Amino acid sequence: MMKFLTALLMTSFFITACLNADDGPGPAEDESTGTETEGSTEETVAEEETAEQEPPEVKPIDITSDAFISNFFSGSYEYRTISVHSSYDYMVGILGEPTGSGSVVDGTYYHYDHIGFNFPQSVGESGDKGELKVDGIIIFPEDFTKQDAVEQFGWPSSDEVSDFRMFYDSDTSNGQYVMMNYNQQDQITEIILQYKDLSDTDFHDE
């Protein structure tokens, strides 16, 4: 009987020791896994922050696509979240510093590879860049002619041949105006969406 009890007790101790040994590495493994997960999370956040800081590539705009035509000529066209009434600071925050500037209507436009945003005045003349708001959008098309615009899309509603400008206005009451400039070879050089009557601008009278 004593031998049986002794064997039973020894078996119990053996089982208990085995169970404790199995449970032992558990927390260490969990801790290690937790550290790896935390490290991975930090790396992911760092990568996301780095990606957010890099301005997106400005790609050519397909001005013959249905989406461009319908959006641009309804006055709701946006590019990279920059739209009319966006601030200069917001534009730079999204797209980075512009590659250059110029003047087409009133004020100054700041441009990237294929698109520019017009402001009522230049940054140098503005006291607060955060208050400087986009009032026009300018597209610089490639390989797009006056004939394409007229024959394929019927865009212009008037053509001032002596000034190399075509105007388009699908809705005379919405305060939005589109002007297309072209050169002597009938290549359209700019398509401009402006939220002011272009006939009242200095550019129109030049």
Buried (B, 14 or more C-beta within 10 A) or exposed (E): EEEEEEEEEEEEEEEEEEEEEEEEEEEEEEEEEEEEEEEEEEEEEEEEEEEEEEBEEBEEBEBBEEEBBEBBBEBEBEBBEBBBEBBBBBBBEBBBEBEEBEEBBBBBBBBBEBBBBBBBEBBEEBEEBEEBBBBBBBBBBEEBBBEBBBEEEEBBEEBEEEEBBBBBBEEEEEEBBBBBBBEEEEBBBBBBBBBBEBEEBEBBEE
